[in-house]
Amino acid sequence: MSGEVTERRRRRRSRVSRHHQITVPAAILDAAHIGPGDEVDFATDGDGRIVVTRFRDPLEDLIGSAPGLSAATDLESLRDEWER
């Protein structure tokens, strides 16, 4: 446990580019469970502090949880009805 606390509190430094870009160290992204393709939200929390939070769509957890639902609704035929 003490290794986790030490790793969480370890600070990494990066420089802001002239285009206002920063590089987030891989160890920080790994610790926050943020990976390529993830969407993130930004907020400020006081002077000089930026909070980055991984965005998770709550509906994504439900996708595929009702097997047979798409076959029962047959969305393609419903879409075709609008075109007639």
C-alpha positions as CSV (number, residue, x, y, z in Angstrom):
1,M,0.0,0.0,0.0
2,S,2.8,2.5,0.8
3,G,4.1,2.0,-2.8
4,E,0.7,3.1,-4.2
5,V,0.6,6.2,-2.0
6,T,4.2,7.1,-3.0
7,E,3.4,6.6,-6.7
8,R,0.2,8.7,-6.5
9,R,1.9,11.6,-4.8
10,R,4.9,11.6,-7.1
11,R,4.9,14.7,-9.2
12,R,5.9,14.8,-12.8
13,R,6.7,18.0,-14.7
14,S,5.9,19.1,-18.2
15,R,6.2,22.4,-20.0
16,V,3.4,24.2,-21.8
17,S,4.2,24.7,-25.5
18,R,3.6,28.0,-27.4
19,H,0.5,26.3,-28.8
20,H,-0.8,25.7,-25.2
21,Q,-0.1,22.0,-25.4
22,I,1.3,19.8,-22.7
23,T,2.5,16.2,-22.5
24,V,1.1,14.1,-19.7
25,P,3.5,11.5,-18.5
26,A,2.5,7.9,-19.2
27,A,2.8,6.9,-15.5
28,I,0.2,9.6,-14.6
29,L,-2.2,8.5,-17.4
30,D,-1.8,4.8,-16.3
31,A,-2.5,5.7,-12.7
32,A,-5.7,7.6,-13.7
33,H,-6.7,4.7,-16.0
34,I,-6.7,7.0,-19.0
35,G,-5.7,5.6,-22.4
36,P,-5.6,6.3,-26.1
37,G,-9.0,7.2,-27.4
38,D,-10.5,8.0,-24.0
39,E,-12.4,11.3,-23.8
40,V,-11.5,13.6,-20.9
41,D,-13.2,16.6,-19.2
42,F,-11.3,19.6,-17.9
43,A,-12.1,21.8,-14.9
44,T,-10.2,24.2,-12.7
45,D,-9.8,23.8,-9.0
46,G,-8.1,26.9,-7.6
47,D,-5.2,29.0,-8.9
48,G,-2.9,26.9,-11.1
49,R,-4.7,23.6,-10.7
50,I,-6.4,21.8,-13.6
51,V,-8.5,18.7,-13.0
52,V,-8.6,16.1,-15.8
53,T,-11.3,13.5,-15.5
54,R,-11.9,10.5,-17.8
55,F,-15.4,10.9,-19.4
56,R,-17.5,7.7,-19.3
57,D,-20.9,7.6,-21.0
58,P,-23.2,5.9,-18.5
59,L,-25.1,4.3,-21.3
60,E,-22.0,2.5,-22.6
61,D,-22.2,0.1,-19.7
62,L,-25.7,-0.9,-20.8
63,I,-24.8,-1.7,-24.4
64,G,-25.3,-5.4,-25.0
65,S,-26.9,-6.0,-21.7
66,A,-30.3,-6.9,-23.3
67,P,-29.5,-9.7,-25.8
68,G,-32.0,-9.9,-28.6
69,L,-33.3,-6.3,-28.2
70,S,-32.0,-5.1,-31.5
71,A,-33.4,-8.1,-33.3
72,A,-36.8,-7.6,-31.7
73,T,-37.0,-3.9,-32.7
74,D,-35.5,-4.3,-36.2
75,L,-34.3,-0.7,-36.4
76,E,-33.5,-1.0,-40.1
77,S,-37.1,-1.6,-41.1
78,L,-38.3,1.2,-38.8
79,R,-35.9,3.6,-40.6
80,D,-37.2,2.4,-44.0
81,E,-40.7,3.3,-43.0
82,W,-39.7,7.0,-42.9
83,E,-38.4,6.9,-46.4
84,R,-41.6,5.6,-47.9
